[in-house]
Amino acid sequence: DVKVTQSSRYLVKRTGEKVFLECVQDMDHENMFWYRQDPGLGLRLIYFSYDVKMKEKGDIPEGYSVSREKKERFSLILESASTNQTSMYLCASSLGAGLAGRYGPYNEQFFGPGTRLTVL
Amino acid sequence: SQQGEEDPQALSIQEGENATMNCSYKTSINNLQWYRQNSGRGLVHLILIRSNEREKHSGRLRVTLDTSKKSSSLLITASRAADTASYFCATYSKGSGNTGKLIFGQGTTLQVKP
């Protein structure tokens, strides 16, 4: 079974702190994603990565950065946490486009259990 | 803004009844996927339907796709209390390149009463 793990289920931080959210997948997937989920707003893509050291901005990258030094690990960084970053953060991974996945290039995403971050 | 919009936002049914959720989208797609999310957890992929397919089945799930109307429906037959969850549709738009980016709707919350 594909497994995507996130470093914490619950996290409480103070305004101005630097926050690291870690995500690890064990299926050798090329693509990795970070989303945040808020009531009434659904899932919004923050950043994604399609290869080691590669990253692309999603829909709401402001206030966030990412790091992908190894294929299996994708980190989300809040440089200076703010209260409006209180949210559920979801990590996901998928096979790379153009590879022979089950459904061709646009494959299903596998999600981690989520990290509920509260910034006080 | 989100591409997919689910309807209804919330649905409450009795165990054994069928549940139907709809999803509309705006641009041409490569495929449409449905995911389930149990309360406070991550999303789980349920089913994928490609743009050249009209209907797909998986166990008690039936998905239809009407590209002329830019809409999809998810039918759960003989629902169970364990089906209580939020259901999201997600689309890959054609022309989005090779980066595997999904666009999610806001979801339908389904409650199945025992």
Interface residues (C-beta under 8 A of the other chain):
Chain A: V4 N31 F33 Y35 G40 L41 G42 L43 L45 F48 Y50 E56 G58 M88 L90 A92 S94 L95 G96 A97 G98 Y103 P105 Y106 N107 E108 Q109 F110 F111 G112 P113 G114 R116
Chain B: Q2 N30 N31 Q33 Y35 G40 R41 G42 L43 V44 H45 L48 R50 F88 A90 Y92 G97 N98 T99 G100 K101 L102 F104 G105 Q106 G107
